[in-house]
Amino acid sequence: MDNIKKLKTEFLEYLEIEKNRSQLTIRNYDHYLNCFLDWAMVRSPENITAELVRKFRLYLNRRKDEKNRGLKKKTQDYYIIALRGFLKYLAKKDIGTLASEKVELGKSEEREVEFLELEEVERLISAISGNKISDLRDKAILELLFSTGLRVSELSGLNRNSVNLKTGEFSIRGKGGKIRLVFISDSAKNAIINYLEKRKDVDPALFANIKNPLQNNKNNKKTDSLLRLTPRSIQRIVKKYAIKAGIVKKVTPHTLRHSFATDLLMNGADIRSVQSMLGHSSITTTQIYTHITNKHLKDIHNKFHSA
């Protein structure tokens, strides 16, 4: 194994053990660094130079996929963030290489936030009209997403005993292992109660893929067939009801997270509180919503100012 490949493996182990990064983050870093190392063909850290990194950034910016689409600036940044992290680790180990602070991120494009107005959220949830257990589950999913601003992976990982329906609040472990408190609205609480009352299984997952409960298994024994809903399955559920509700915007679980944050800010919540409820480590991330609320203030000014 090349020296630098060995160091990359040690860096990924460091992320796992010392930094407590998720397996998804580690896999992504592995992919980004492999891309750099395979392109650069360097065998030693001392071969990583500022000029080499500049050429790699040009390569990323000009790279096209089979459909002739380039990498988004945000995606290009992920490669550079992983490389900076690797260089910083090497410096920590007193291994001579390019200083991480000499690798700067390019200026990011202003992020466009897609969110639903309250009327659209109500239409989305009202699109669920049935009373089957799957209907009740889907309604609980939509209500909880808008009530809490959870990430789809956080929602997927919930167990029944995760959610305290008596107090209407619970703790969630989000990105980077950070724990935050989230709150459930009365409508979300009622939707979850109605859904769980129909569940006759003992599966711990709060949101499960409900199949035929009398499906036969290999041993010919009748059993509940329940599997935890994946983030992808939840995305499909949200999209299904957005189409049914006639909402032309692209609607994902993250759209409901944006809608949650926007609704709070438009109703007077301070940005620090919203940062805490979203689980953002930096206020800068939360500030993507300020241009939305600024527009809201302009609308209020135009509507109510007499001049």
MOKACOR-V763273 format. One record per helix or strand. SS is the DSSP state (~ for helix, > for strand). FROM is the first residue (numbers start at 1). TO is the last residue. If there is no record, write none. Layout:
ss=SS from=FROM to=TO
ss=SS from=FROM to=TO
This chain:
ss=~ from=3 to=17
ss=~ from=23 to=40
ss=~ from=45 to=47
ss=~ from=50 to=62
ss=> from=64 to=64
ss=> from=70 to=70
ss=~ from=73 to=92
ss=~ from=100 to=102
ss=~ from=118 to=126
ss=~ from=133 to=148
ss=~ from=152 to=156
ss=> from=159 to=159
ss=~ from=160 to=162
ss=> from=164 to=164
ss=> from=169 to=173
ss=~ from=175 to=177
ss=> from=179 to=183
ss=~ from=186 to=198
ss=> from=205 to=205
ss=> from=208 to=210
ss=> from=216 to=216
ss=> from=222 to=222
ss=> from=226 to=228
ss=~ from=231 to=244
ss=~ from=253 to=266
ss=~ from=271 to=278
ss=~ from=283 to=304
